[in-house]
Amino acid sequence: MPSVVKWSHYALLAGFSAVLPVAAYAQTEVEAEAEPEAATTVTDERVVLEADIVYENSADNTIIAEGNVEALHQGRVLRADRLIYDRTTERARASGNVIITEADGSQQFAEEVDVGPDLTDGYAIGYSARLPGDATVAAKSAIRRSDGINALEHVVYTACPLCEEDTTPTWSIRARRAVLDEESQMISYRDAVIEIGGVPVFYLPYLSHPDPNSERRSGLLMPNAGLSSTLGAFYKQPYYWAVSDHSDITISPMVMQNVNPLLGVDFRKRFYSGAVKFETSFTHEADFDSDGETFGEETFRGHLYGNGLFAISPEWKWGFGVETQTDDLYDRRYDISGQGDKRGLYSNQPRRLLSQVFVTGQGDSYYTDAALLNFQGLRGEDDAARLPLVSPLAYADKYWDLGAYGFASVTASTAILTREVGADSHRASLGGDWNTMKILPGGFTFEPFAELRGDYYMLDEDVSGKDSVARAVGNTGAKLAYPMVRPGTNVDLMLEPAVMAAWGFSNVNDPAIPVEDSLLYEFDESSLFEANGFGNFDLYEGDGKVSAGLTARALWKNGTEVSTTVGRRWRSRADPAFDVASNLDGKSSDWLASASLKMGKKLELSSRVRLDEKDLSLSRFDMRAATSFDWFRAVGQYYKIDERISPAGTSDEGIFLRGEIQFTDRYSVVFGQLRDISRNVNTRQEIGIAYTDDCSRFELLYNRSELRDRTLGPTESFQVRFSLLSLGNFGSDSFE
């Protein structure tokens, strides 16, 4: 929220309050001999006053202080050449190089300050102020009326620090008049001009917004305007409505050159036990392509994203998330953000909307959740009739600490999926597990474990070939590791070889069981020592298996850390239920490895790799890097998936990069790219120049997207976006 007029309230109240106590004390000192008791009653309000001369003028009943006048009251200091208090009118006037210094170090200046009794009215001539954060304000005059109206004439404000040799700030606001209404806590401007480098850029005949020191107030927010290859020229003007102390609505109408207007509405409300938030928009328009050419019939179109979370008790909560839109490409046509946000217990997939209602409970020895899920597909190949309705998906876990005998738990789960077209499945599961850890002679760690679970599936016989399937799954085994630690003067080293062996039930994956939760599951180094390589329910890894791995870690005293894990898995029997992408097909897995390097903000690297078990060729590689220096900061991610293990049957490779290089104290180059290397397409590309100083940031950017999705094709645009300290952001968000 812009805070351009914080100085108005600050000057006329805090500034004038430094004068009245001075005058009152001057009067008290003169009358102290005749009224000693009165002097005693105002002792706590006294002001330390110093001046070359202090005297009383009986002719006009005034008290006058002249020459290097300095008054100190409750941490506030007033300096002036002359101070006059009129006991008849009860007005005080300070003149000549008036300087008021607050306890926080901020200063106010004026040629003359005059205030009436009880601070109800007054004025300042040649007023200026230096506020916290190096903000500066100047006005030809400042007037305070008894009805709570504060007015400043010919006002200039900037949040940029000013130096004697450079009096032109990066930006400033110049207005003919600014008014603060203390009762409504609203500030209004007449003939306001925003200047950049002393050059007028924006003119607003009228501007009004809440006092930044006030509580939430209704008013216009910063507009957003631009030029789009799809929408044409557009203008968006949000209005913030503070409905109550616990709710608000932001209404954002947007007019566009090529298509009909759109209205956006955001609603937030807090309750005693929780809160809700909704984001929606709607319009009456036909479909249109990436050039803004409309086709088809006009109809109402829109979207709704929302979520809520409420406490039932200290241990139990319930909530909901809603995601829906009328058209698959609605969010891309109107550049609606937030499609990938998590709005509940479960996250959606890219271009798949998820609506959910859920409840969770967690105590010292249990956890449980249950949810109803509904999906909406936004991909071109999605068929709504084949997407499932999940009612419900539930999980419960109760565990016990058995002391010297380890830990035990019982779990229960259910998943009921129905479709208009395709296989329905109803699953119920009940199981238990046990594990413990022992320290063996020589420093070995020994961790035996056992798990057993029963699953029952009620199926659609016309699709699955069976009306039901019942099975028992389980594993038992142990993990043996030998952690070795070598402390050093400069670096501590840790090395841990480990091996896990387990035996489980065979032939547990009946072909009639529909695979719902393990379609894209991949065995990697995070589950290397798990008895069941699949963490979900529909597929289960039984039979005999052995995993071996080595973890190494080095920690330097300066905080630098390097770690890596390498391992592989062998199985007693190949299970045809596992495909090559799962990394559990055949009798042995590919080689798995992960590595990371942490050097604080200077550099963070993390990578994961999967190498073919036969020739060690690269099957999968993921790497992420982040770095931040005074002159350079960037984050990048690279991935490559070989066609041998790709679910799509084709290789997949891409890179994401975003950063900023500073080549002078003020100027830098910003860049960003999201590239699909395998398809030779730049999903998003951005490059530009940025200017940054103590009070502002300006960016000139070129954006291009080669993404094609049915009727939408490549787009490009130029953007100018900037943010001004204390006035908020204009345009898009800055670098993140």
Buried (B, 14 or more C-beta within 10 A) or exposed (E): BBBBBBBBBBBBBBBBBBBBBBBBBBBBBBBEEEEEEEBEEBEEEBBEBEBEEBEBEEEEEBBBBBEEBBBBBEEBBBBBBBBBBBBEEBBBBBBBEBBBBBEEEBBBBBBBBBBBEEBEBBBBBBBBBBBEBBBBBBBEBBBBBEEBBBBBBEBBBBBBBBEEEEEEBBBBBBBEBBBBBBEBBBBBBBEBBBBBEEEEEEEBEEBBBBBBEBEBBBBEBBEBEBEBBBBBEBBBBBEBBBEEEEBBBBBBBBBBEBBBEBBBBBBBBBEEEBBBBBBBBBBEBBBBBBEBEBEEEEEEBBBBBBBBBBBEEEBBBBBBBBBBBEBBBBBBBBEBEEBEEEBBBBEBEEBBBBBBBBBBBBEEEBBBBBBBBBBBBBEEEBEEEEBBBBBBBBBBBBBEEEEEEBBBBBBBBBBBBBBEEBBBBBBBBBBBBBBBEEEEEEEEBEBBBBBBBBBBBBBBEEBBEBEEBEBEBBBBBBBBBBEEEEEEEEBBEBBBBBBBBBBBBEEBBBEBBBBBBBEEBBBBBEBBBBBBBBEBBBBBBBBBBBBBBEBBBBBEEEEBBBBBBBBBBBBEEEBEBBBBBBBBBBBBBBBBBBBBBBBEEEBBBBBBBBBBBEEEEEBBBBBBBBBBEEEEBBBBBBBBBBEBBBEEEEBBBBBBBBBBBBEEEEEBEBBBBBBBBBBEBBBBBBBBBBBBBEBBBBBBBEBBBBBEBEBBBEBEBEBEBBBBBBBEBBBBEBBE
